[in-house]
Every structure is written in structure tokens, then in C-alpha cells.
Amino acid sequence: MVLSSSSVYPEPTSAAFVMASRLAYDGVEIMVGMDSISADVDALVELSAYHQVPVRAVHAPTLLLTQAVWGTDPWEKLKRAGEAALRLGADVVVVHPPFRWQRSYAAEFTTGIRRLAAETGLIFAVENMYPWRGPGGGEIRAYAPSWDSALLDCDHLTLDLSHASIARLSSLALVHQWGERLAHVHLTDGLGGASDEHLVPGDGDQNAADVLAALTASGFLGQVVAEVSTRGLNQDQRTATLTRTLTFARRHLGQEGASA
């Protein structure tokens, strides 16, 4: 069970290594973002070695708010994410679908992702997103060709349960529909609202326990990553939330009693 560095936000990326070590998570996923440490591979190598916590995945800076991290060329971002993953010993790079205004990138996206995977030997897993909705409830087309990563000709997909909730989809159904394309999971939850809630698994509408059971039954070999929001919580509350998430995951993955 892996801890996303986004789960300690607004604390810095270094705090994710401290938390993962303290709670006996099996590693971290680095969300490359505005925190300078997250984009500094030398610093990440040192943190991983010092805390004896491996980096299992790298989330490329493809969010709306990270458009200037590692430059503005989307292919350079993915190239650098792959280089970081290789140096850190990670197996997976998480990528979001292109935005609608990234026309040339979108046109070459699936071909380029497959080429990067072949060149690096890494899994580039495209994450499911969700429709943006305007004040009147109408959908705003933000991604090209779609927010639904399953519609793209990609070999590997990342399932985010909170994103599925916003899209009003069933994560359990997606596990079955995606089959071997499912390579990576962001374990969280949501209540189907307009915002990306990233609740503790089990606190929303995505039947997270059944999702984990289905992964186990299918022989899923990918990573399950805790990606829950602890924004606004104090240190004790954040620790309790991430402990509860880890306990939930291990119980329903049949890993109770496991440690890093």
C-alpha cells in the first residue's frame, strides 16, 4: 500500500516520506507539483534513502495548476517524469489526458505515450478524469478527446475512485470493464458532487471495499495508492486519517498484519 505525497498537502513532499515511514506504508507516489522538492530528483533520492521509503510511482505535472512545472512542453514533462521514475526506481508514471487547448499534444498523445513506455520500460498509466460542469450543470469540454481515459487507445489506465464519483460512474464496474488495462489505483472516495473530494475510502459512494476485493480476486498486480485529502487537518488528525486509510486498504486487500 503506497502513500501519495498529495495526501499530506499542504505540507511539503518531505512530509510524505516521514508519514509513510511512521505508518509503515510500502512506499510513496510523488505528485510533481508546486512544491520545489517534488520536482527535485536529487532531493527525492536523498529523502527516499534517508527514510528507507521507496518511490513506487511518479505523477507527472499534468494538472491545470502545474502547467509551468518542468517547462510548458507537455512531452518534456512526460520525458522528465520518466527519467525521474527510472532514477528513483519507480515502475509507474501517472498521466492525465490532454487538455482541449493542447491540440498537437492531444493529436499525438496515445502514440507518444506508447513510444515513451517502449523506450523506458515504464508503465505510463492514464488516469480517469471527469466532466467539468458549469453553474447551470452543463458540461464544459476541458479534455481532448475526452475526460474518459478508457476511450483513449492506451494500454494502461489509472483508476481514481474520487474522479469516478464526480463522473457518476461505478469504480467497481470500471475494474471489471477495464480488465488488464487497469494498472494503477488511486484509493479514495467521493459523494458524486461537483468537486474532487478525495474522501477516505469507505466514506463515499464508490463501494471501495468491494473494489479492493475485486482487485484481489482478479490477481491485480499493480499498485494501490492512498490519495486522500487531509487539507485543513492538524498533524494528529492527518495521522489518524492516513492510518484509517491504510487499515481499510489492508483489511479489504486481505493484507491485515502486513507491514513494509
ZIURGI-V123566 format. One record per residue. N is the residue number from 1. RES is the residue in one letter. PSI is psi as a letter, one per 30 degrees, with the letter a starting at -180 (* if undefined). D_CENTER is the distance of its C-alpha to the mean C-alpha in Angstrom with 2 decimals. Layout:
# ZIURGI-V123566
n->N res->RES psi->PSI d_center->D_CENTER
n->N res->RES psi->PSI d_center->D_CENTER
This chain:
# ZIURGI-V123566
n->1 res->M psi->k d_center->12.72
n->2 res->V psi->k d_center->10.24
n->3 res->L psi->k d_center->9.69
n->4 res->S psi->k d_center->7.10
n->5 res->S psi->f d_center->9.73
n->6 res->S psi->f d_center->8.93
n->7 res->S psi->f d_center->10.48
n->8 res->V psi->g d_center->13.74
n->9 res->Y psi->k d_center->14.08
n->10 res->P psi->g d_center->16.80
n->11 res->E psi->l d_center->17.68
n->12 res->P psi->l d_center->17.10
n->13 res->T psi->e d_center->14.71
n->14 res->S psi->e d_center->17.69
n->15 res->A psi->f d_center->17.56
n->16 res->A psi->e d_center->14.31
n->17 res->F psi->e d_center->16.38
n->18 res->V psi->e d_center->19.27
n->19 res->M psi->e d_center->17.51
n->20 res->A psi->e d_center->15.91
n->21 res->S psi->e d_center->19.44
n->22 res->R psi->e d_center->21.26
n->23 res->L psi->f d_center->19.50
n->24 res->A psi->h d_center->19.26
n->25 res->Y psi->l d_center->15.57
n->26 res->D psi->f d_center->15.36
n->27 res->G psi->a d_center->13.36
n->28 res->V psi->l d_center->10.68
n->29 res->E psi->k d_center->7.53
n->30 res->I psi->j d_center->8.93
n->31 res->M psi->j d_center->7.85
n->32 res->V psi->j d_center->10.96
n->33 res->G psi->b d_center->12.85
n->34 res->M psi->f d_center->16.25
n->35 res->D psi->k d_center->16.77
n->36 res->S psi->e d_center->18.93
n->37 res->I psi->e d_center->18.03
n->38 res->S psi->f d_center->14.41
n->39 res->A psi->g d_center->16.13
n->40 res->D psi->j d_center->18.96
n->41 res->V psi->e d_center->18.52
n->42 res->D psi->e d_center->21.86
n->43 res->A psi->e d_center->20.91
n->44 res->L psi->e d_center->17.71
n->45 res->V psi->e d_center->19.98
n->46 res->E psi->e d_center->22.43
n->47 res->L psi->e d_center->20.13
n->48 res->S psi->e d_center->18.78
n->49 res->A psi->e d_center->22.42
n->50 res->Y psi->e d_center->23.85
n->51 res->H psi->f d_center->21.68
n->52 res->Q psi->h d_center->21.50
n->53 res->V psi->j d_center->17.75
n->54 res->P psi->l d_center->16.11
n->55 res->V psi->j d_center->13.06
n->56 res->R psi->f d_center->11.19
n->57 res->A psi->l d_center->8.50
n->58 res->V psi->k d_center->8.48
n->59 res->H psi->j d_center->6.38
n->60 res->A psi->l d_center->9.58
n->61 res->P psi->i d_center->11.38
n->62 res->T psi->g d_center->11.52
n->63 res->L psi->l d_center->11.43
n->64 res->L psi->e d_center->14.96
n->65 res->L psi->f d_center->15.62
n->66 res->T psi->g d_center->14.80
n->67 res->Q psi->f d_center->17.13
n->68 res->A psi->f d_center->19.51
n->69 res->V psi->k d_center->17.38
n->70 res->W psi->h d_center->18.61
n->71 res->G psi->a d_center->21.05
n->72 res->T psi->f d_center->21.02
n->73 res->D psi->j d_center->21.14
n->74 res->P psi->e d_center->17.86
n->75 res->W psi->e d_center->18.94
n->76 res->E psi->e d_center->19.68
n->77 res->K psi->e d_center->16.19
n->78 res->L psi->e d_center->14.82
n->79 res->K psi->e d_center->17.80
n->80 res->R psi->e d_center->17.25
n->81 res->A psi->e d_center->13.60
n->82 res->G psi->e d_center->15.10
n->83 res->E psi->e d_center->17.96
n->84 res->A psi->e d_center->15.96
n->85 res->A psi->e d_center->14.09
n->86 res->L psi->e d_center->17.57
n->87 res->R psi->e d_center->19.22
n->88 res->L psi->f d_center->16.84
n->89 res->G psi->g d_center->17.04
n->90 res->A psi->l d_center->13.42
n->91 res->D psi->f d_center->13.17
n->92 res->V psi->k d_center->9.97
n->93 res->V psi->k d_center->9.05
n->94 res->V psi->k d_center->6.17
n->95 res->V psi->k d_center->8.44
n->96 res->H psi->l d_center->9.42
n->97 res->P psi->l d_center->12.90
n->98 res->P psi->l d_center->15.82
n->99 res->F psi->l d_center->17.54
n->100 res->R psi->e d_center->21.00
n->101 res->W psi->f d_center->22.87
n->102 res->Q psi->i d_center->21.41
n->103 res->R psi->e d_center->24.00
n->104 res->S psi->e d_center->24.66
n->105 res->Y psi->e d_center->21.03
n->106 res->A psi->e d_center->20.38
n->107 res->A psi->f d_center->23.54
n->108 res->E psi->g d_center->22.52
n->109 res->F psi->e d_center->18.76
n->110 res->T psi->e d_center->18.80
n->111 res->T psi->e d_center->21.63
n->112 res->G psi->e d_center->20.09
n->113 res->I psi->e d_center->16.77
n->114 res->R psi->e d_center->19.00
n->115 res->R psi->e d_center->21.24
n->116 res->L psi->e d_center->18.69
n->117 res->A psi->e d_center->17.52
n->118 res->A psi->e d_center->21.24
n->119 res->E psi->e d_center->22.13
n->120 res->T psi->f d_center->19.63
n->121 res->G psi->g d_center->19.17
n->122 res->L psi->l d_center->15.38
n->123 res->I psi->j d_center->12.98
n->124 res->F psi->j d_center->11.56
n->125 res->A psi->j d_center->9.22
n->126 res->V psi->k d_center->9.44
n->127 res->E psi->k d_center->7.26
n->128 res->N psi->k d_center->9.74
n->129 res->M psi->b d_center->10.93
n->130 res->Y psi->l d_center->14.16
n->131 res->P psi->k d_center->17.70
n->132 res->W psi->k d_center->18.82
n->133 res->R psi->k d_center->22.02
n->134 res->G psi->l d_center->25.07
n->135 res->P psi->e d_center->27.48
n->136 res->G psi->g d_center->29.39
n->137 res->G psi->f d_center->26.49
n->138 res->G psi->l d_center->26.62
n->139 res->E psi->k d_center->23.63
n->140 res->I psi->k d_center->22.99
n->141 res->R psi->j d_center->21.96
n->142 res->A psi->f d_center->19.24
n->143 res->Y psi->l d_center->17.62
n->144 res->A psi->k d_center->19.67
n->145 res->P psi->f d_center->20.59
n->146 res->S psi->l d_center->18.32
n->147 res->W psi->f d_center->15.18
n->148 res->D psi->j d_center->15.20
n->149 res->S psi->f d_center->13.47
n->150 res->A psi->f d_center->15.68
n->151 res->L psi->f d_center->18.66
n->152 res->L psi->l d_center->17.83
n->153 res->D psi->i d_center->19.48
n->154 res->C psi->k d_center->16.43
n->155 res->D psi->e d_center->16.60
n->156 res->H psi->k d_center->13.02
n->157 res->L psi->l d_center->10.44
n->158 res->T psi->k d_center->6.95
n->159 res->L psi->j d_center->7.93
n->160 res->D psi->j d_center->6.75
n->161 res->L psi->e d_center->10.03
n->162 res->S psi->e d_center->10.64
n->163 res->H psi->e d_center->10.52
n->164 res->A psi->e d_center->12.79
n->165 res->S psi->e d_center->14.99
n->166 res->I psi->e d_center->15.61
n->167 res->A psi->f d_center->16.45
n->168 res->R psi->h d_center->18.72
n->169 res->L psi->l d_center->17.60
n->170 res->S psi->j d_center->17.57
n->171 res->S psi->e d_center->14.48
n->172 res->L psi->e d_center->17.17
n->173 res->A psi->e d_center->18.91
n->174 res->L psi->e d_center->15.95
n->175 res->V psi->e d_center->15.58
n->176 res->H psi->e d_center->19.25
n->177 res->Q psi->e d_center->19.35
n->178 res->W psi->e d_center->16.74
n->179 res->G psi->b d_center->18.25
n->180 res->E psi->f d_center->17.75
n->181 res->R psi->f d_center->15.44
n->182 res->L psi->j d_center->12.62
n->183 res->A psi->f d_center->11.10
n->184 res->H psi->k d_center->7.70
n->185 res->V psi->k d_center->6.80
n->186 res->H psi->j d_center->4.88
n->187 res->L psi->j d_center->8.40
n->188 res->T psi->a d_center->9.95
n->189 res->D psi->l d_center->12.83
n->190 res->G psi->l d_center->14.92
n->191 res->L psi->g d_center->18.55
n->192 res->G psi->g d_center->18.63
n->193 res->G psi->a d_center->19.63
n->194 res->A psi->f d_center->19.22
n->195 res->S psi->l d_center->16.70
n->196 res->D psi->j d_center->12.99
n->197 res->E psi->e d_center->13.92
n->198 res->H psi->h d_center->11.06
n->199 res->L psi->l d_center->13.91
n->200 res->V psi->k d_center->14.48
n->201 res->P psi->k d_center->14.28
n->202 res->G psi->f d_center->17.83
n->203 res->D psi->g d_center->18.62
n->204 res->G psi->a d_center->17.87
n->205 res->D psi->g d_center->18.92
n->206 res->Q psi->g d_center->16.39
n->207 res->N psi->h d_center->18.40
n->208 res->A psi->e d_center->15.58
n->209 res->A psi->e d_center->18.29
n->210 res->D psi->e d_center->19.40
n->211 res->V psi->e d_center->15.99
n->212 res->L psi->e d_center->15.80
n->213 res->A psi->e d_center->19.45
n->214 res->A psi->e d_center->19.02
n->215 res->L psi->e d_center->16.48
n->216 res->T psi->e d_center->19.09
n->217 res->A psi->e d_center->21.92
n->218 res->S psi->f d_center->20.54
n->219 res->G psi->g d_center->20.17
n->220 res->F psi->k d_center->16.44
n->221 res->L psi->g d_center->15.92
n->222 res->G psi->a d_center->12.21
n->223 res->Q psi->k d_center->9.92
n->224 res->V psi->k d_center->9.07
n->225 res->V psi->k d_center->6.84
n->226 res->A psi->j d_center->8.35
n->227 res->E psi->i d_center->6.73
n->228 res->V psi->l d_center->10.20
n->229 res->S psi->k d_center->12.49
n->230 res->T psi->g d_center->15.46
n->231 res->R psi->k d_center->16.96
n->232 res->G psi->f d_center->20.74
n->233 res->L psi->k d_center->21.01
n->234 res->N psi->l d_center->23.31
n->235 res->Q psi->e d_center->22.63
n->236 res->D psi->e d_center->24.10
n->237 res->Q psi->e d_center->22.21
n->238 res->R psi->e d_center->18.82
n->239 res->T psi->e d_center->19.83
n->240 res->A psi->e d_center->21.01
n->241 res->T psi->e d_center->17.87
n->242 res->L psi->f d_center->15.64
n->243 res->T psi->e d_center->18.51
n->244 res->R psi->e d_center->18.70
n->245 res->T psi->e d_center->15.08
n->246 res->L psi->e d_center->15.70
n->247 res->T psi->e d_center->19.07
n->248 res->F psi->e d_center->17.93
n->249 res->A psi->e d_center->15.44
n->250 res->R psi->e d_center->18.14
n->251 res->R psi->e d_center->20.81
n->252 res->H psi->f d_center->19.38
n->253 res->L psi->f d_center->18.21
n->254 res->G psi->h d_center->21.76
n->255 res->Q psi->g d_center->20.99
n->256 res->E psi->k d_center->23.04
n->257 res->G psi->f d_center->24.79
n->258 res->A psi->l d_center->22.28
n->259 res->S psi->l d_center->21.55
n->260 res->A psi->* d_center->19.96
